[in-house]
Amino acid sequence: MNSFTIAVAGKGGVGKTTFAALAIRHLHHITGEVILAVDADPNANLHAKLGTSPRRTIGDIREELLVEADQLPSGVTKQEHVDYQIRLALAEGDGFDLLTMGRQEGPGCYCYVNNILRTFVDSLSERYAYVVIDNEAGMEHLSRRTTRTSDVLFVVSDASKAAADSAVRIAALAKEMDLGIGRTALVRNMLPPDSDGQDAPAGFDAAYAVTASAAIRSGSMRSESLLDIPQHDPTYQDISKALDEERKLARQ
């Protein structure tokens, strides 16, 4: 199966995970497919936006492997054991399966966790028509190649200059590293109604304006879940339009 894969990136605090969660919800709603949702941020919170809890994380599995490296079942390779454990770690939700990177507890770099994540997502994606990857804030995930290939990289920004500058740097680094990204789209998030934010700056194939949502802002005081946000919500509507446009272009 050829998956339609989107990756979401951006500076911290610009609504990156909200975009990813609503993208997952919309893709399931219009296609009926179960979406593979990947929380590739060590500071995981995509599960909260999706109204669920992660099971075991890839970070948990990494720590267990360090302790149990000499206790694998006879005749089972390390990779086979990792594959089995990660399949058990998938959290099933309403229209999605969630894989969470999580944090590692011990010392050392994230290299092995990232390698597991990349390898398994590549393999697991063959079972899903749609994959949404919520990356960590900033640019570190690009240098670690957590996001290796995607049909669309949505880079989320708000109206601040710092976020806009960060978005431009992320797009430039993604191109420089030749990550196999089909299109790069800027998302100008949390804008006032009727804002014109669809002019694409250099380095982007498209730009989309997403209107701020009073319902999401007030609802966050009660619950982080976005599954009950009404379909007529302006943020949901604008994100849905962006996804529909990129899906249409990918099919051409």
Summary of the structure (lengths in Angstrom):
residues: 252
radius of gyration: 18.0
end to end distance: 17.6
largest distance: 62.8
contacts: 821
relative contact order: 0.19
helix: 41%
strand: 20%
